[in-house]
Amino acid sequence: MASTRRIVIVTYPGLQPLDVVGPAEVFAGASDLTSARVGGKATDPAYKVEVVAETPDPLTGRTSGYSILPAKTTGRCRGRIDTLIVAGGTGVLEAEKSEPLVGWIRKAADRSRRVASVCSGSLLLAKAGLLDGRRATSHWASCSELSRRYPEVEVDPDPIFVQDGRVWTSAGVTAGMDLALALVAEDLGEEVALEVARWLVLFLRRPGGQAQFSSHMSTPASRPGLREVQLWMADHLDSDLRVEALADRATMSPRNFARAFRREAGMTPAAYVETLRLERARQLLEGPPEPIEQIAIRCGFGTPETMRRAFARRLGVSPAEYRERFRREPAAA
């Protein structure tokens, strides 16, 4: 077995405790499952988790009623790191204001094999410049903020987690455990990740591209013309939804429409249209059986192949695989 992999989880006041505890338990489970004794001596554990913060004080998350005690301060966390993970939480906006913390994350990333964030921890990675030019995700409630404040980041609001090179980002809270399982699978193989998930009674593995709950799609734009177009789009998915057609409906030039729409919605018109179509297709696939060809037409994809490519790119599964995993069984009579 390879030497112990050092996992460092960065925390701060106002953190979401599950962003820390969830991944930590996944790595601990992997260590337990792969531990062995050779010649009467225990082998090195697969992972060692260290929780760090700027100060040694206990950290309380929202109203959870308990605190997390960091193992050490960031100032004392030196040496090589295998995986640097930044937790999320309501305190992330204050944490972003700490130049020492942001600077430490930036430097620690340079001595890390890979970097990850859970939930709104992506905002700290973006503040440190670690998401520039990369595709990333976050909790659905933070995606618009991430996109608005860091336009150099390619924000994808749908997936449970995203890998772009050595940088991984995940959606909210429990998605951090999905991310950790994916990291374990990369390190130790699918079988170990599967066994960890079984012990933790988790679904292995929710595909990284499985869509988040998308209530952000139900929030209309504040500008009346754009809001009306948004509402019309949702009811006319099989219509011409190219930028030129949408701009004409909003009585704007295509260029101004695209800029205003991205500013309001946090994504391009094309990405928004595809997200609407994917969300509707998912709803239909989860419901009563209907031919995939018909669903593709109803949702505006046109052909099953176009819909299949969109599912593969955004959700990581085919429409047929999605239906198999998530179709709701009819209630018993």
C-alpha positions in Angstrom: 0.0 0.0 0.0 1.1 3.6 -0.7 2.1 5.8 2.2 -0.6 7.6 4.2 -2.4 10.3 2.2 -2.7 13.5 4.2 -6.1 15.2 4.0 -6.3 18.8 5.3 -9.8 20.2 5.8 -9.9 24.0 6.1 -12.6 25.4 8.5 -13.7 28.8 9.9 -16.4 30.3 12.1 -19.9 29.7 10.7 -18.9 26.5 8.9 -21.3 23.7 7.9 -20.2 20.9 10.2 -21.3 18.1 7.8 -19.0 19.5 5.2 -16.2 18.5 7.6 -17.6 15.4 9.3 -19.0 13.8 6.2 -15.8 13.6 4.1 -13.7 12.8 7.2 -15.9 9.8 7.9 -15.5 8.6 4.3 -11.7 8.8 4.5 -11.7 7.2 8.0 -13.9 4.3 6.6 -11.5 3.8 3.8 -8.6 3.6 6.2 -10.4 1.1 8.4 -11.3 -1.1 5.4 -7.8 -1.2 4.0 -5.9 -1.6 7.2 -4.0 -4.8 7.6 -1.3 -6.4 9.7 1.9 -7.6 8.1 4.4 -9.5 10.1 2.5 -8.7 13.3 2.7 -4.9 12.6 -0.2 -2.7 11.4 0.3 -1.1 8.0 0.0 2.7 7.6 -3.6 3.9 7.3 -4.7 5.0 3.8 -5.6 8.5 5.0 -4.9 10.9 7.9 -7.4 13.8 8.3 -6.4 17.1 9.8 -8.9 19.8 10.5 -7.3 23.3 10.5 -8.5 26.9 11.1 -6.9 30.3 11.6 -7.3 30.0 15.4 -7.4 27.0 17.8 -10.8 28.0 19.1 -13.8 25.6 18.8 -15.9 26.3 15.7 -19.7 26.3 15.9 -21.8 25.8 12.8 -25.1 27.8 12.7 -27.5 26.3 15.2 -26.3 22.7 15.2 -25.6 22.7 18.9 -22.1 21.4 18.8 -18.6 22.6 17.9 -15.6 21.3 15.9 -12.2 21.7 17.5 -9.4 22.2 14.9 -6.4 19.8 15.2 -4.1 22.7 14.5 -4.0 26.3 13.2 -3.2 27.0 9.6 0.0 28.6 10.7 1.2 25.3 12.1 0.0 23.2 9.1 3.2 22.8 7.1 4.7 20.3 4.7 3.2 18.3 1.7 -0.5 17.8 1.5 -2.2 15.1 -0.5 -5.7 16.7 -0.7 -6.7 20.2 0.5 -10.4 20.5 1.1 -12.2 23.8 1.9 -15.5 23.4 3.8 -18.6 25.6 3.2 -21.0 27.3 5.5 -22.8 30.6 6.1 -19.5 32.1 7.5 -17.8 31.8 4.1 -18.5 35.4 3.2 -16.6 36.6 6.3 -13.9 34.1 5.7 -13.3 35.5 2.3 -12.4 38.8 3.9 -9.5 37.2 5.8 -6.5 37.9 3.6 -4.3 35.7 5.7 -6.7 32.7 5.3 -7.1 33.2 1.5 -3.4 33.6 1.1 -2.7 30.5 3.1 -5.2 28.5 1.0 -3.5 29.7 -2.2 0.0 28.7 -0.9 -1.2 25.4 0.6 -2.7 24.5 -2.8 0.8 24.8 -4.3 2.0 22.0 -2.0 -1.1 19.9 -2.5 -1.6 17.1 -5.0 -5.2 18.1 -5.5 -7.6 20.7 -4.1 -11.3 20.4 -3.4 -14.2 22.4 -1.9 -17.5 21.4 -0.4 -20.6 23.5 -0.8 -19.9 27.3 -0.7 -16.3 26.6 0.1 -15.9 27.1 -3.7 -16.1 30.8 -3.0 -12.9 30.6 -1.0 -11.2 28.7 -3.7 -12.3 31.3 -6.3 -11.1 34.1 -4.0 -7.7 32.4 -3.9 -7.7 32.3 -7.7 -7.7 28.5 -7.8 -10.8 28.3 -10.0 -9.8 30.7 -12.7 -10.5 29.2 -16.1 -11.9 26.1 -14.6 -15.3 24.4 -14.6 -16.7 24.3 -11.0 -19.9 23.9 -9.1 -21.2 24.8 -5.6 -24.4 24.5 -3.6 -27.3 25.6 -5.9 -27.9 28.6 -3.7 -24.3 29.8 -4.1 -23.9 29.2 -7.8 -25.3 32.6 -8.9 -23.1 34.4 -6.4 -20.0 32.5 -7.6 -20.8 33.2 -11.2 -21.5 36.9 -10.6 -18.5 37.7 -8.5 -16.0 35.4 -10.3 -16.8 35.6 -14.0 -13.5 33.9 -14.9 -15.0 30.7 -13.4 -17.1 28.4 -15.6 -19.9 27.7 -13.1 -22.0 24.7 -13.7 -25.0 24.8 -11.3 -26.2 21.2 -12.0 -23.7 18.5 -11.0 -23.2 17.0 -7.6 -19.5 17.4 -8.0 -17.1 18.5 -10.8 -13.5 17.6 -11.5 -11.4 19.9 -13.6 -7.8 18.7 -13.6 -6.6 18.5 -10.0 -9.4 20.7 -8.7 -12.7 19.2 -7.5 -15.7 21.1 -6.3 -19.0 19.8 -5.0 -22.5 20.9 -4.2 -24.0 21.2 -0.7 -23.4 19.2 2.4 -24.1 15.5 1.7 -22.5 16.0 -1.8 -19.2 16.4 0.1 -19.5 12.7 0.9 -20.1 11.9 -2.8 -17.0 13.9 -3.6 -14.9 12.1 -0.9 -16.1 8.7 -2.3 -15.0 9.7 -5.8 -11.6 10.7 -4.4 -11.3 7.3 -2.6 -12.3 5.5 -5.8 -9.5 7.4 -7.6 -7.0 6.5 -5.0 -7.9 3.0 -3.9 -10.3 1.7 -6.5 -14.1 1.4 -7.0 -14.4 -1.7 -4.8 -13.1 0.1 -1.7 -15.3 3.2 -2.4 -18.3 0.8 -2.8 -17.6 -0.9 0.5 -17.2 2.4 2.3 -20.5 3.5 0.9 -22.1 0.3 2.1 -20.8 0.7 5.6 -22.1 4.3 5.6 -25.4 3.3 4.0 -24.9 5.7 1.1 -25.9 5.4 -2.5 -22.7 4.6 -4.4 -22.0 6.5 -6.1 -24.4 9.2 -7.0 -23.0 10.2 -10.4 -21.0 13.4 -10.2 -23.4 14.8 -12.8 -26.6 14.0 -11.0 -28.6 17.2 -10.9 -28.9 19.2 -7.8 -32.3 20.3 -6.6 -32.7 23.3 -8.9 -34.9 25.8 -7.1 -32.5 28.4 -8.5 -34.3 27.9 -11.8 -37.6 29.0 -10.2 -36.2 32.4 -9.3 -37.2 34.9 -12.0 -35.0 37.7 -13.2 -35.7 41.1 -11.7 -35.8 42.9 -15.1 -39.4 42.7 -16.4 -38.5 41.9 -20.0 -36.1 39.1 -19.1 -38.5 37.7 -16.4 -41.3 37.4 -19.0 -38.9 35.7 -21.4 -37.8 33.3 -18.7 -41.4 32.3 -17.9 -42.2 31.9 -21.6 -39.2 29.7 -22.1 -40.2 27.2 -19.4 -43.6 26.7 -21.1 -42.2 26.5 -24.7 -39.3 24.2 -24.5 -40.0 22.8 -28.0 -39.9 26.3 -29.6 -37.0 28.2 -31.1 -35.0 29.2 -28.1 -31.9 30.5 -29.8 -30.5 33.8 -28.5 -31.7 35.7 -31.6 -35.3 34.5 -31.1 -35.3 35.2 -27.4 -33.7 38.7 -27.9 -36.4 39.5 -30.4 -39.1 38.5 -27.9 -37.4 40.7 -25.3 -37.1 43.5 -27.8 -33.4 43.7 -27.3 -30.3 43.2 -29.5 -28.9 39.6 -29.2 -25.7 41.0 -27.7 -27.4 43.1 -25.1 -29.8 40.3 -24.3 -27.0 37.8 -23.8 -25.1 40.1 -21.5 -28.2 41.1 -19.4 -29.4 37.5 -19.2 -26.1 36.2 -17.9 -26.0 39.0 -15.4 -29.5 38.2 -14.1 -29.5 34.4 -14.3 -25.9 33.7 -13.6 -25.5 31.6 -16.8 -25.7 32.1 -20.6 -29.0 31.8 -22.3 -27.9 28.6 -24.0 -26.9 27.0 -20.6 -30.2 28.2 -19.1 -32.2 26.6 -22.0 -30.3 23.4 -21.7 -30.9 23.3 -18.0 -34.6 23.9 -18.4 -34.8 21.1 -21.0 -32.8 18.7 -18.8 -34.9 19.4 -15.8 -38.1 18.8 -17.7 -36.7 15.6 -19.3 -35.7 14.4 -15.8 -39.2 14.9 -14.5 -40.6 13.0 -17.4 -38.1 10.1 -17.1 -38.9 9.8 -13.4 -42.6 9.6 -14.1 -44.9 7.1 -16.1 -43.1 5.3 -18.9 -42.9 7.3 -22.1 -40.7 6.7 -25.2 -37.4 8.5 -24.9 -37.9 9.7 -28.5 -41.1 11.4 -27.5 -39.5 13.0 -24.4 -36.7 14.4 -26.6 -39.2 16.1 -28.8 -41.4 17.4 -26.0 -38.3 18.9 -24.2 -37.0 20.6 -27.4 -33.9 18.4 -27.9 -35.3 17.3 -31.2 -33.6 13.9 -31.3 -32.8 11.2 -28.7 -29.1 11.6 -29.7 -29.1 15.3 -28.9 -30.7 14.6 -25.5 -28.3 11.7 -24.8 -25.3 14.0 -25.4 -26.7 16.6 -23.1 -27.4 14.1 -20.4 -23.9 12.6 -20.7 -22.2 16.0 -20.6 -24.3 17.6 -17.8 -25.4 14.6 -15.7 -22.9 11.9 -16.5 -25.5 9.3 -17.4 -27.7 8.5 -20.4 -31.5 9.1 -20.3 -32.1 5.4 -20.1 -29.7 5.0 -17.1 -31.3 8.0 -15.4 -34.7 6.4 -15.8 -33.5 3.1 -14.4 -32.0 4.8 -11.3 -34.6 7.4 -10.5 -38.0 6.4 -11.9 -40.7 6.6 -9.3 -42.6 3.4 -8.8 -46.4 3.9 -9.0 -48.2 3.8 -5.7 -49.9 0.5 -4.8 -53.6 0.5 -5.4 
